[in-house]
């Protein structure tokens, strides 16, 4: 696995450092993946200059944002058993550093549906 870093938090809240594609070198990570032009979350964060959606204060909850709460995001969450919204909520609650420390040894790049990190 790569060195834990907040720079490996994807725009949508996934932790690239725990992603199989990233670890195996098949993906450069969200921030460097220029092929991901289809991703509305990535596009929005780049336009606004945010490292990830948790930094955005336009919405009180990330689930209220249409870019986060769409069919593709829900489909990815179902297929991969991840909850990007839960991850974004936890990044807001505990901060990026603590989120990375909690995610670094996991086999999934995001929290499970409704999961919270320990206080």
C-alpha positions as CSV (number, residue, x, y, z in Angstrom):
1,X,0.0,0.0,0.0
2,X,1.1,3.6,-0.6
3,X,2.1,6.0,2.2
4,X,-1.1,7.3,3.9
5,X,-1.8,10.8,2.8
6,X,-4.7,13.2,2.6
7,X,-3.7,13.8,-1.0
8,X,-5.1,10.3,-1.7
9,X,-8.6,11.3,-0.6
10,X,-10.6,11.3,-3.9
11,X,-12.9,14.2,-4.6
12,X,-15.9,12.0,-3.7
13,X,-14.5,10.8,-0.4
14,X,-13.0,7.5,-1.5
15,X,-9.5,6.8,-0.1
16,X,-7.4,5.8,-3.1
17,X,-4.8,4.3,-0.9
18,X,-7.2,1.4,-0.1
19,X,-8.4,1.0,-3.7
20,X,-7.3,-2.2,-5.4
21,X,-6.9,-0.5,-8.8
22,X,-4.7,2.2,-7.3
23,X,-2.6,-0.2,-5.2
24,X,-2.0,-2.4,-8.2
25,X,-1.0,0.6,-10.3
26,X,-4.0,0.4,-12.7
27,X,-5.2,3.8,-11.6
28,X,-3.3,7.0,-10.9
29,X,-5.8,8.1,-8.2
30,X,-8.6,10.5,-8.6
31,X,-6.7,13.7,-8.6
32,X,-4.4,12.5,-11.4
33,X,-6.9,10.5,-13.4
34,X,-7.4,12.8,-16.4
35,X,-9.7,10.1,-18.1
36,X,-12.3,10.7,-15.4
37,X,-13.9,13.6,-17.2
38,X,-17.3,11.9,-16.8
39,X,-17.2,12.4,-13.0
40,X,-19.4,15.3,-12.0
41,X,-18.0,15.3,-8.5
42,X,-14.4,15.6,-9.7
43,X,-15.4,18.3,-12.2
44,X,-17.2,20.4,-9.5
45,X,-14.4,20.1,-7.0
46,X,-11.8,21.1,-9.6
47,X,-13.8,24.1,-10.7
48,X,-14.2,25.3,-7.1
49,X,-10.7,24.4,-6.0
50,X,-11.6,21.9,-3.4
51,X,-9.5,18.8,-2.5
52,X,-12.8,16.9,-1.9
53,X,-16.5,17.5,-1.4
54,X,-16.2,17.5,2.4
55,X,-14.5,21.0,2.0
56,X,-17.6,22.4,0.3
57,X,-20.0,24.4,2.5
58,X,-22.7,24.9,-0.2
59,X,-24.7,22.1,1.4
60,X,-25.1,21.2,5.0
61,X,-24.9,17.5,4.1
62,X,-23.1,16.0,1.1
63,X,-26.2,14.0,0.2
64,X,-28.0,17.2,-0.7
65,X,-25.6,17.8,-3.6
66,X,-26.9,16.4,-6.9
67,X,-23.3,15.6,-8.0
68,X,-23.0,13.2,-5.0
69,X,-26.5,11.9,-5.0
70,X,-27.0,10.5,-8.5
71,X,-27.6,7.2,-10.2
72,X,-23.9,6.5,-11.0
73,X,-22.7,7.2,-7.5
74,X,-25.5,4.9,-6.1
75,X,-24.6,2.2,-8.6
76,X,-20.9,2.3,-7.8
77,X,-21.7,2.2,-4.1
78,X,-23.9,-0.8,-4.6
79,X,-21.4,-2.7,-6.8
80,X,-18.4,-1.9,-4.5
81,X,-20.2,-2.0,-1.2
82,X,-19.1,1.6,-0.3
83,X,-20.8,4.7,0.8
84,X,-19.1,7.9,-0.4
85,X,-21.6,10.1,1.5
86,X,-20.8,8.4,4.8
87,X,-17.1,8.9,4.0
88,X,-17.6,12.6,3.2
89,X,-19.6,13.1,6.4
90,X,-16.8,11.5,8.4
91,X,-14.1,13.6,6.7
92,X,-16.1,16.7,7.8
93,X,-16.6,15.3,11.3
94,X,-13.1,14.1,12.1
95,X,-10.9,15.8,9.4
96,X,-8.8,14.4,6.6
97,X,-5.9,13.2,8.6
98,X,-8.0,11.1,11.0
99,X,-10.0,9.7,8.1
100,X,-6.8,8.6,6.3
101,X,-5.5,7.0,9.4
102,X,-8.7,5.0,9.8
103,X,-8.9,4.1,6.1
104,X,-5.2,3.2,5.5
105,X,-5.5,-0.5,6.5
106,X,-8.9,-1.2,5.0
107,X,-9.6,-3.3,1.9
108,X,-12.4,-1.0,0.7
109,X,-11.8,2.6,-0.3
110,X,-14.8,4.0,1.5
111,X,-16.9,3.4,4.6
112,X,-19.9,1.1,4.5
113,X,-23.4,2.5,4.4
114,X,-24.0,4.7,7.4
115,X,-20.7,3.7,9.1
116,X,-19.0,6.1,11.4
117,X,-15.5,6.2,12.7
118,X,-14.9,5.7,16.4
119,X,-14.9,8.9,18.5
